Amino acid sequence: MRKILSQSMTQNPLLLLQSWLNEAMELDLQPNPDTMAIATSNSQGLPNVRMVLCKEINTEEG
């Protein structure tokens, strides 16, 4: 498996995310490689994390 940080960053980070997701699906090491954690925090700094399924990455519209 190649190192994640060895890949150069692009102007559009969604292209890099799409590349990582495609690689994870091809390697077939996990049953749900499209499962991701989304984390945000409120104005008091308290975190909120939820799990989502990434069904599509639109690299042009975001």
ChimeraX attribute file (.defattr): number of C-alpha atoms within 10 A of each C-alpha:
attribute: neighborCount
match mode: 1-to-1
recipient: residues
	/A:1	6
	/A:2	7
	/A:3	6
	/A:4	9
	/A:5	7
	/A:6	7
	/A:7	10
	/A:8	7
	/A:9	10
	/A:10	9
	/A:11	7
	/A:12	11
	/A:13	12
	/A:14	16
	/A:15	16
	/A:16	17
	/A:17	13
	/A:18	15
	/A:19	12
	/A:20	14
	/A:21	17
	/A:22	13
	/A:23	14
	/A:24	16
	/A:25	14
	/A:26	10
	/A:27	11
	/A:28	10
	/A:29	9
	/A:30	10
	/A:31	8
	/A:32	12
	/A:33	18
	/A:34	15
	/A:35	14
	/A:36	12
	/A:37	10
	/A:38	10
	/A:39	10
	/A:40	10
	/A:41	10
	/A:42	8
	/A:43	6
	/A:44	6
	/A:45	8
	/A:46	8
	/A:47	10
	/A:48	10
	/A:49	10
	/A:50	9
	/A:51	10
	/A:52	11
	/A:53	11
	/A:54	13
	/A:55	7
	/A:56	8
	/A:57	13
	/A:58	9
	/A:59	13
	/A:60	8
	/A:61	6
	/A:62	8
